[in-house]
Amino acid sequence: MKDKFNQNCAPSGAVYGLGLLGAAIYYISTATTFWIGVLGVLKAIVWPAFLVFEALKSMGA
């Protein structure tokens, strides 16, 4: 049972990882200072929370 659960979660982990990498590259490439780049890395880690928040806000929830 444990192996089946791990196999089903693997694709979502890969998507999150690619999103994390892409967000980090974007935020770092647009950073004007070192500390803005550090903030960008932190934002890249929590980007799904921003996405869900904005989606719920636009739906009026």
N, C-alpha and C positions, 0 to 999 in steps of 0.2 A: 504494500500500500504506500509505503514511504517513497519508493522509486517512482511510482506513477505521479505523485504530487510534485516531485522535483522535475520531472519531465514536462509537466504542464506549465510550470513557472519559468522555465528557461527562456522562452521567446520574449516574455515581458521584461525579463532582466536584461536581455540583449538590447531591446528597444530603449529602455531607460539608460543603459550604458552609452549607447550611441547619442541619445539626446543630451546626456551629461557632457560628453566629449564635444559635441557640436556647440552647446551653449557656452562651455568654457572657452572654446576657441573664439567664438563671437565676442564674448565679454572682454576677453584679454586683448583681442585685436582692436577693439574700440576704446580701450582704456587710455587715458591721457597721462596718468601717473601710476606709480607702482601700487599705491594703496587702493586706487580705483580698480586695478587689476586683481588685487586680493579680494576686494568686495565682489568682483565679477565671478571669481571662482566660488565664493560662498553662494552667490545667487544661482550659479549653475547647478549646485547641489540640490537646491530646493525649488528649481523651476517648475516641477509638476504642481506644487502648491499654488504658485502664481497662476498657472494655467487654469486650475480648477476654480480658484477664487474669481477670476475674470469671467469664466464661463457661467458660473452661478450668478454673478452680478448682472451679466447681460440677459440672463433668463428671468431676472426679477425675483430670484429666490432669496 
